[in-house]
Amino acid sequence: MALYTYGKEGEKMYRVLVADDEKAIRESVSDYLRAKGFSVAVACDGKETVEKTKSDSFDLLILDVRMPNIDGLNACKLIREFSLVPILFLSAYGEEDDFLNAYKVGCDDYIVKPFPLSVLVEKCNAMIKRNKSIDTEIITVGSISIDAERRKVFTPESVVNLSNVDFELLLYLCRNKGIALNRDIILTRVWGYDFDGDARVVDTHIKRIRKALGRHSAQIKTISGVGYSVEEV
Protein backbone atom coordinates (compact mmCIF):
# COMPACT_ATOMS: atom_id res chain seq x y z
CA MET A 1 0.00 0.00 0.00
CA ALA A 2 1.50 3.31 -1.04
CA LEU A 3 2.15 6.14 1.38
CA TYR A 4 0.31 9.20 0.09
CA THR A 5 1.51 12.75 -0.38
CA TYR A 6 -0.90 15.64 -0.61
CA GLY A 7 -1.32 18.61 -2.93
CA LYS A 8 -1.66 22.26 -1.97
CA GLU A 9 -5.36 21.90 -1.21
CA GLY A 10 -4.95 18.67 0.75
CA GLU A 11 -5.93 16.43 -2.15
CA LYS A 12 -4.42 12.95 -2.16
CA MET A 13 -1.63 12.46 -4.76
CA TYR A 14 -1.05 9.01 -6.16
CA ARG A 15 2.62 7.98 -6.37
CA VAL A 16 3.89 6.64 -9.70
CA LEU A 17 7.27 5.31 -10.87
CA VAL A 18 8.14 6.01 -14.53
CA ALA A 19 10.92 3.81 -15.94
CA ASP A 20 12.29 4.41 -19.44
CA ASP A 21 15.85 4.53 -20.76
CA GLU A 22 14.95 7.31 -23.21
CA LYS A 23 15.36 10.55 -21.29
CA ALA A 24 12.97 12.54 -23.50
CA ILE A 25 10.11 10.07 -23.00
CA ARG A 26 10.85 9.68 -19.28
CA GLU A 27 10.78 13.43 -18.74
CA SER A 28 7.74 14.16 -20.91
CA VAL A 29 5.65 11.46 -19.22
CA SER A 30 6.83 12.48 -15.74
CA ASP A 31 6.21 16.19 -16.31
CA TYR A 32 2.73 15.56 -17.68
CA LEU A 33 1.78 13.29 -14.77
CA ARG A 34 3.04 15.84 -12.26
CA ALA A 35 0.98 18.53 -13.99
CA LYS A 36 -2.07 16.27 -13.55
CA GLY A 37 -1.50 15.90 -9.81
CA PHE A 38 0.61 12.74 -9.50
CA SER A 39 3.71 12.35 -7.36
CA VAL A 40 6.36 10.88 -9.69
CA ALA A 41 9.69 9.08 -9.26
CA VAL A 42 11.83 7.96 -12.20
CA ALA A 43 14.17 5.10 -13.15
CA CYS A 44 16.33 4.67 -16.25
CA ASP A 45 16.56 0.86 -16.41
CA GLY A 46 15.02 -2.34 -15.08
CA LYS A 47 17.57 -2.84 -12.31
CA GLU A 48 16.87 0.59 -10.83
CA THR A 49 13.13 -0.06 -11.19
CA VAL A 50 13.28 -3.26 -9.12
CA GLU A 51 15.47 -1.62 -6.46
CA LYS A 52 13.18 1.41 -6.11
CA THR A 53 10.06 -0.76 -5.95
CA LYS A 54 11.62 -2.72 -3.09
CA SER A 55 12.70 0.35 -1.15
CA ASP A 56 9.79 2.70 -1.84
CA SER A 57 6.01 2.46 -2.12
CA PHE A 58 4.06 3.19 -5.31
CA ASP A 59 0.46 3.08 -6.52
CA LEU A 60 1.51 2.33 -10.12
CA LEU A 61 4.60 1.44 -12.16
CA ILE A 62 4.94 2.59 -15.79
CA LEU A 63 7.66 0.56 -17.50
CA ASP A 64 9.25 0.63 -20.94
CA VAL A 65 9.61 -2.90 -22.30
CA ARG A 66 13.10 -2.46 -23.80
CA MET A 67 15.53 -1.18 -21.15
CA PRO A 68 19.22 -1.91 -20.39
CA ASN A 69 20.61 -4.06 -17.55
CA ILE A 70 17.24 -5.70 -16.87
CA ASP A 71 14.51 -5.23 -19.48
CA GLY A 72 10.94 -4.34 -18.59
CA LEU A 73 9.64 -7.89 -18.91
CA ASN A 74 12.20 -9.35 -16.53
CA ALA A 75 11.84 -6.40 -14.15
CA CYS A 76 8.09 -7.07 -14.02
CA LYS A 77 8.72 -10.76 -13.38
CA LEU A 78 11.06 -9.95 -10.47
CA ILE A 79 8.66 -7.39 -8.99
CA ARG A 80 5.82 -9.91 -9.06
CA GLU A 81 7.85 -12.05 -6.64
CA PHE A 82 7.24 -9.48 -3.88
CA SER A 83 4.57 -7.00 -4.97
CA LEU A 84 1.13 -6.74 -6.59
CA VAL A 85 1.55 -3.06 -7.50
CA PRO A 86 -0.22 -2.35 -10.85
CA ILE A 87 2.20 -2.35 -13.80
CA LEU A 88 1.58 -0.57 -17.11
CA PHE A 89 3.92 -1.25 -20.02
CA LEU A 90 4.87 1.32 -22.64
CA SER A 91 6.32 -0.10 -25.86
CA ALA A 92 6.98 0.63 -29.51
CA TYR A 93 6.16 -3.03 -30.19
CA GLY A 94 2.51 -3.87 -30.74
CA GLU A 95 2.39 -7.39 -32.16
CA GLU A 96 0.22 -10.06 -30.56
CA ASP A 97 3.23 -11.86 -29.05
CA ASP A 98 4.41 -8.60 -27.44
CA PHE A 99 1.10 -8.27 -25.60
CA LEU A 100 1.02 -11.94 -24.63
CA ASN A 101 4.58 -11.93 -23.27
CA ALA A 102 3.83 -8.85 -21.18
CA TYR A 103 0.68 -10.30 -19.63
CA LYS A 104 2.43 -13.62 -18.97
CA VAL A 105 4.99 -11.95 -16.69
CA GLY A 106 2.28 -10.14 -14.73
CA CYS A 107 1.59 -6.72 -16.22
CA ASP A 108 -1.89 -5.18 -15.88
CA ASP A 109 -2.04 -3.13 -19.09
CA TYR A 110 -0.03 -2.29 -22.21
CA ILE A 111 0.16 0.87 -24.35
CA VAL A 112 1.86 1.06 -27.75
CA LYS A 113 3.97 4.16 -28.53
CA PRO A 114 3.21 6.79 -29.65
CA PHE A 115 0.17 7.52 -27.50
CA PRO A 116 -1.72 10.62 -26.29
CA LEU A 117 -0.58 11.57 -22.80
CA SER A 118 -4.19 12.33 -21.92
CA VAL A 119 -5.03 8.66 -22.55
CA LEU A 120 -2.11 7.57 -20.38
CA VAL A 121 -3.43 9.66 -17.49
CA GLU A 122 -6.90 8.14 -17.77
CA LYS A 123 -5.41 4.64 -17.80
CA CYS A 124 -3.31 5.48 -14.73
CA ASN A 125 -6.35 6.73 -12.81
CA ALA A 126 -8.46 3.72 -13.82
CA MET A 127 -5.76 1.18 -12.89
CA ILE A 128 -5.05 2.76 -9.52
CA LYS A 129 -8.72 3.08 -8.58
CA ARG A 130 -9.38 -0.51 -9.64
CA ASN A 131 -6.46 -1.70 -7.55
CA LYS A 132 -7.65 0.28 -4.54
CA SER A 133 -10.93 -1.63 -4.66
CA ILE A 134 -8.94 -4.89 -4.63
CA ASP A 135 -6.80 -3.61 -1.75
CA THR A 136 -9.82 -3.75 0.55
CA GLU A 137 -9.56 -7.55 0.36
CA ILE A 138 -5.98 -7.54 1.70
CA ILE A 139 -5.51 -8.42 5.37
CA THR A 140 -2.36 -7.01 6.97
CA VAL A 141 -1.06 -7.88 10.41
CA GLY A 142 2.31 -6.36 11.18
CA SER A 143 4.63 -7.33 8.34
CA ILE A 144 2.38 -10.15 7.05
CA SER A 145 -0.09 -9.33 4.27
CA ILE A 146 -2.61 -11.78 2.84
CA ASP A 147 -4.50 -11.34 -0.41
CA ALA A 148 -7.44 -13.61 0.35
CA GLU A 149 -8.90 -13.48 -3.16
CA ARG A 150 -5.64 -14.26 -4.98
CA ARG A 151 -4.50 -16.59 -2.19
CA LYS A 152 -1.09 -15.01 -1.79
CA VAL A 153 0.94 -14.20 1.33
CA PHE A 154 3.52 -11.41 1.38
CA THR A 155 6.22 -10.13 3.71
CA PRO A 156 8.24 -7.00 2.90
CA GLU A 157 10.92 -9.17 1.27
CA SER A 158 9.02 -11.79 -0.68
CA VAL A 159 5.99 -13.86 -1.57
CA VAL A 160 5.54 -16.69 0.95
CA ASN A 161 4.72 -20.07 -0.55
CA LEU A 162 2.24 -22.07 1.52
CA SER A 163 0.16 -25.21 0.98
CA ASN A 164 -3.62 -24.76 0.80
CA VAL A 165 -4.12 -25.86 4.41
CA ASP A 166 -1.27 -23.69 5.70
CA PHE A 167 -2.72 -20.72 3.81
CA GLU A 168 -6.18 -21.26 5.32
CA LEU A 169 -4.69 -21.62 8.79
CA LEU A 170 -2.65 -18.40 8.55
CA LEU A 171 -5.61 -16.57 7.02
CA TYR A 172 -7.86 -17.65 9.90
CA LEU A 173 -5.29 -16.54 12.49
CA CYS A 174 -4.80 -13.17 10.80
CA ARG A 175 -8.54 -12.56 10.49
CA ASN A 176 -8.67 -13.05 14.25
CA LYS A 177 -5.47 -11.17 15.11
CA GLY A 178 -4.79 -10.67 18.80
CA ILE A 179 -7.21 -13.43 19.83
CA ALA A 180 -5.95 -16.56 21.58
CA LEU A 181 -7.45 -19.40 19.54
CA ASN A 182 -7.46 -22.90 20.96
CA ARG A 183 -6.55 -25.87 18.82
CA ASP A 184 -10.06 -27.33 18.74
CA ILE A 185 -11.53 -24.11 17.37
CA ILE A 186 -8.77 -23.90 14.77
CA LEU A 187 -9.41 -27.50 13.72
CA THR A 188 -13.12 -26.85 13.34
CA ARG A 189 -12.68 -23.63 11.34
CA VAL A 190 -9.81 -24.78 9.10
CA TRP A 191 -10.17 -28.56 8.81
CA GLY A 192 -13.95 -28.76 9.24
CA TYR A 193 -16.42 -30.22 11.73
CA ASP A 194 -15.90 -33.79 10.53
CA PHE A 195 -12.13 -33.85 11.16
CA ASP A 196 -11.34 -36.70 13.56
CA GLY A 197 -7.55 -36.44 13.81
CA ASP A 198 -5.33 -35.31 16.69
CA ALA A 199 -5.51 -31.62 17.62
CA ARG A 200 -1.69 -31.58 17.62
CA VAL A 201 -1.81 -31.57 13.82
CA VAL A 202 -2.22 -27.81 14.23
CA ASP A 203 1.26 -27.64 15.80
CA THR A 204 2.81 -29.34 12.76
CA HIS A 205 1.25 -26.85 10.37
CA ILE A 206 2.21 -23.90 12.57
CA LYS A 207 5.84 -25.08 12.43
CA ARG A 208 5.67 -25.14 8.63
CA ILE A 209 4.15 -21.67 8.46
CA ARG A 210 6.78 -20.27 10.83
CA LYS A 211 9.55 -21.74 8.71
CA ALA A 212 8.05 -20.19 5.57
CA LEU A 213 7.70 -16.78 7.24
CA GLY A 214 11.32 -16.72 8.37
CA ARG A 215 12.11 -13.79 10.67
CA HIS A 216 8.46 -12.72 10.61
CA SER A 217 7.42 -15.97 12.30
CA ALA A 218 7.72 -14.21 15.67
CA GLN A 219 4.29 -12.72 15.00
CA ILE A 220 2.75 -16.16 15.58
CA LYS A 221 2.57 -16.54 19.34
CA THR A 222 2.16 -19.80 21.22
CA ILE A 223 -0.42 -19.37 24.00
CA SER A 224 0.49 -21.91 26.68
CA GLY A 225 -2.30 -24.36 27.42
CA VAL A 226 -4.51 -22.84 24.72
CA GLY A 227 -3.20 -22.62 21.17
CA TYR A 228 -2.01 -19.76 19.00
CA SER A 229 -2.43 -16.09 18.20
CA VAL A 230 -1.10 -13.73 15.52
CA GLU A 231 0.11 -10.38 16.84
CA GLU A 232 1.14 -7.12 15.16
CA VAL A 233 4.70 -7.39 16.49
ZIHUUR-V99752 format. One record per residue. N is the residue number from 1. SS is DSSP state (2 for helix, 1 for strand, 0 for the rest). NEAR is the number of other ideal C-beta (glycine too) atoms within 10 Angstrom. D_CENTER is the distance of its C-alpha to the mean C-alpha in Angstrom with 2 decimals. Layout:
# ZIHUUR-V99752
N,SS,NEAR,D_CENTER
N,SS,NEAR,D_CENTER
This chain:
# ZIHUUR-V99752
1,0,12,7.83
2,0,19,10.28
3,0,10,13.77
4,0,13,16.32
5,1,11,19.63
6,1,10,22.60
7,0,11,25.37
8,0,5,29.08
9,0,5,29.44
10,0,6,26.51
11,0,9,24.29
12,1,11,20.52
13,1,16,19.32
14,0,22,15.96
15,1,18,14.77
16,1,24,14.57
17,1,23,14.83
18,1,27,17.66
19,1,26,18.35
20,0,26,21.75
21,0,18,24.62
22,0,15,27.20
23,2,10,27.94
24,2,8,29.58
25,2,15,26.66
26,2,19,24.14
27,2,13,26.48
28,2,14,27.46
29,2,24,23.96
30,2,19,22.98
31,2,13,26.29
32,2,16,26.07
33,2,21,22.62
34,2,13,23.94
35,2,10,27.04
36,0,16,25.06
37,0,13,23.44
38,0,22,20.11
39,1,19,19.32
40,1,20,18.95
41,1,16,18.35
42,1,18,19.54
43,1,24,19.39
44,0,18,22.17
45,0,19,20.77
46,2,27,17.87
47,2,16,18.33
48,2,19,18.13
49,2,30,15.02
50,2,23,13.11
51,2,14,14.83
52,2,16,14.14
53,2,22,10.36
54,2,13,10.66
55,2,7,13.27
56,0,12,12.46
57,0,13,10.15
58,0,22,10.12
59,0,25,10.06
60,1,24,10.84
61,1,26,11.84
62,1,30,15.33
63,1,25,16.45
64,1,26,19.96
65,0,22,20.34
66,0,15,23.28
67,0,23,22.74
68,0,11,24.48
69,0,14,23.44
70,0,18,20.24
71,0,17,20.20
72,2,27,17.47
73,2,22,17.01
74,2,15,16.64
75,2,28,14.40
76,2,25,11.96
77,2,17,12.50
78,2,19,11.91
79,2,22,8.65
80,0,15,7.39
81,0,12,8.67
82,0,16,6.26
83,0,20,3.08
84,0,19,2.75
85,0,19,5.01
86,1,23,8.33
87,1,28,10.75
88,1,20,14.48
89,1,25,17.10
90,1,23,20.56
91,1,19,23.33
92,0,11,27.09
93,0,15,26.88
94,0,11,26.97
95,0,10,28.26
96,2,7,26.91
97,2,8,25.73
98,2,17,23.76
99,2,16,21.75
100,2,10,21.41
101,2,16,20.29
102,2,23,17.54
103,2,14,16.19
104,2,11,16.64
105,0,17,14.25
106,0,16,11.40
107,0,23,12.31
108,0,19,12.57
109,1,16,16.00
110,1,20,18.86
111,1,16,21.80
112,1,14,25.02
113,0,14,26.94
114,0,9,29.03
115,0,12,27.50
116,0,9,28.41
117,2,15,26.27
118,2,10,26.75
119,2,10,24.99
120,2,18,22.03
121,2,17,21.77
122,2,12,21.96
123,2,19,19.20
124,2,21,16.94
125,2,15,17.90
126,2,12,17.52
127,2,19,14.01
128,2,19,12.80
129,2,11,14.94
130,2,12,13.87
131,2,17,10.17
132,2,14,11.60
133,2,8,13.58
134,2,13,10.80
135,2,14,9.26
136,0,6,12.68
137,0,11,12.09
138,1,16,9.57
139,1,15,11.91
140,1,14,11.63
141,1,21,14.66
142,0,15,15.11
143,0,16,12.63
144,1,24,11.56
145,1,18,8.83
146,1,23,9.57
147,1,17,8.59
148,0,13,12.32
149,0,9,12.69
150,0,10,10.70
151,0,12,11.93
152,1,16,9.15
153,1,22,9.30
154,1,19,7.41
155,0,19,9.55
156,0,11,9.45
157,0,13,10.89
158,0,13,9.55
159,1,15,8.78
160,1,20,11.87
161,0,10,14.25
162,0,21,16.45
163,0,12,19.34
164,2,8,19.55
165,2,14,21.82
166,2,19,19.88
167,2,19,16.73
168,2,16,19.07
169,2,24,20.72
170,2,25,17.74
171,2,18,16.54
172,2,15,20.14
173,2,27,20.44
174,2,20,17.40
175,2,14,18.68
176,0,16,21.91
177,0,16,20.86
178,0,10,23.99
179,0,13,26.29
180,0,15,28.45
181,1,18,28.27
182,1,15,31.15
183,2,17,30.95
184,2,11,32.92
185,2,16,30.61
186,2,21,27.57
187,2,20,29.55
188,2,13,30.49
189,2,16,27.05
190,2,20,25.19
191,2,18,28.06
192,0,8,30.19
193,0,7,33.67
194,0,6,35.50
195,0,12,34.12
196,0,6,37.21
197,0,9,35.96
198,0,11,36.07
199,0,14,33.83
200,0,8,33.19
201,2,16,30.87
202,2,22,28.22
203,2,14,28.87
204,2,10,28.26
205,2,19,24.82
206,2,21,23.93
207,2,12,25.05
208,2,15,22.77
209,2,23,19.69
210,2,15,20.77
211,2,9,21.25
212,2,18,17.77
213,2,19,16.28
214,2,12,18.62
215,2,9,19.32
216,2,17,17.16
217,2,15,19.60
218,2,13,21.87
219,2,21,20.07
220,1,21,21.76
221,1,14,25.33
222,1,13,28.42
223,1,12,30.79
224,0,7,34.25
225,0,7,36.26
226,0,12,33.53
227,1,22,30.20
228,1,20,26.71
229,1,17,24.44
230,1,21,20.91
231,0,13,21.17
232,0,11,19.10
233,0,7,20.64
